[in-house]
């Protein structure tokens, strides 16, 4: 499993157009609190995997990282994607490392 820490994720997304963060939490979770990235809930992403570009690196993010890890494994093992990273500690880690003003609950 390839991971990326929230600080490195922020640095890379600020400097690289070929990396995209996808928040895989449910829509209601995303609407409550988000970091401005694209929201594609886990099941929706699985149903529309054909829309992912193999030339782009994707960072999957959820609340703590567990759902993102499970989805990354599915995308790698069953769909053949090698360009998937998981943000360690999810949006919780983002709050702790990058934006303490982010309200999560």
C-alpha positions as CSV (number, residue, x, y, z in Angstrom):
1,X,0.0,0.0,0.0
2,X,1.4,3.3,-1.0
3,X,0.6,6.2,1.3
4,X,1.2,9.9,1.5
5,X,1.2,12.1,4.6
6,X,-1.1,15.1,4.7
7,X,1.8,17.6,4.6
8,X,3.3,16.0,1.6
9,X,-0.1,15.7,-0.1
10,X,-0.7,19.4,0.3
11,X,2.8,20.2,-1.0
12,X,2.4,17.9,-4.1
13,X,-1.1,19.0,-5.0
14,X,0.0,22.7,-4.8
15,X,2.9,22.0,-7.2
16,X,1.7,19.2,-9.5
17,X,-1.3,19.2,-11.8
18,X,-1.0,15.5,-12.4
19,X,-2.1,14.5,-8.9
20,X,-5.7,14.6,-7.7
21,X,-7.2,14.1,-4.2
22,X,-10.5,12.3,-4.1
23,X,-12.5,12.3,-0.9
24,X,-14.3,9.0,-0.9
25,X,-16.5,9.8,2.1
26,X,-20.3,9.9,1.8
27,X,-21.8,13.1,0.4
28,X,-23.2,14.1,3.8
29,X,-19.8,13.7,5.4
30,X,-18.2,15.8,2.7
31,X,-20.8,18.5,2.9
32,X,-20.2,18.9,6.6
33,X,-16.5,19.3,6.2
34,X,-14.0,19.1,3.3
35,X,-10.7,20.4,2.0
36,X,-12.0,21.4,-1.4
37,X,-11.1,18.3,-3.3
38,X,-13.4,16.3,-5.5
39,X,-15.9,14.1,-3.6
40,X,-16.7,10.7,-5.2
41,X,-18.2,8.4,-2.6
42,X,-16.5,5.0,-2.4
43,X,-19.3,3.0,-4.1
44,X,-19.7,5.6,-6.8
45,X,-16.0,5.5,-7.6
46,X,-16.1,1.7,-7.9
47,X,-19.0,1.9,-10.3
48,X,-17.3,4.6,-12.4
49,X,-13.7,3.4,-12.3
50,X,-13.5,3.8,-16.1
51,X,-13.5,7.6,-15.6
52,X,-10.1,7.4,-13.8
53,X,-7.1,8.4,-16.0
54,X,-4.1,5.9,-15.7
55,X,-1.7,8.8,-16.4
56,X,-2.8,10.7,-13.3
57,X,-1.9,9.9,-9.6
58,X,-4.9,9.8,-7.3
59,X,-4.8,10.3,-3.6
60,X,-7.8,8.6,-1.8
61,X,-8.9,10.2,1.4
62,X,-11.6,9.4,3.9
63,X,-12.0,10.2,7.6
64,X,-9.2,8.1,9.1
65,X,-7.7,6.2,6.1
66,X,-9.4,2.8,6.6
67,X,-12.0,3.1,3.8
68,X,-9.4,4.6,1.5
69,X,-7.0,1.7,2.1
70,X,-9.7,-0.8,1.3
71,X,-10.7,1.0,-1.9
72,X,-7.0,1.4,-2.9
73,X,-6.5,-2.3,-2.5
74,X,-9.5,-3.0,-4.7
75,X,-8.4,-0.6,-7.4
76,X,-4.9,-2.1,-7.5
77,X,-5.7,-5.7,-7.2
78,X,-9.0,-6.0,-9.2
79,X,-8.8,-3.0,-11.5
80,X,-5.0,-2.8,-12.2
81,X,-4.3,0.7,-11.0
82,X,-0.8,1.4,-9.9
83,X,-1.2,5.2,-9.4
84,X,-3.2,5.2,-6.2
85,X,-2.0,6.7,-2.9
86,X,-3.8,6.7,0.4
87,X,-3.6,9.8,2.6
88,X,-2.5,8.7,6.0
89,X,-5.1,9.5,8.7
90,X,-7.5,11.0,6.2
91,X,-9.2,14.3,6.8
92,X,-8.4,13.9,10.5
93,X,-4.7,13.9,9.6
94,X,-5.2,16.9,7.3
95,X,-6.8,18.8,10.1
96,X,-3.9,17.9,12.5
97,X,-1.1,18.6,10.1
98,X,-2.4,21.3,7.7
99,X,-5.5,23.0,9.0
100,X,-6.4,23.0,12.7
101,X,-9.3,25.3,12.0
102,X,-11.1,22.6,10.0
103,X,-14.2,21.4,12.0
104,X,-14.8,17.7,11.7
105,X,-17.6,17.1,14.2
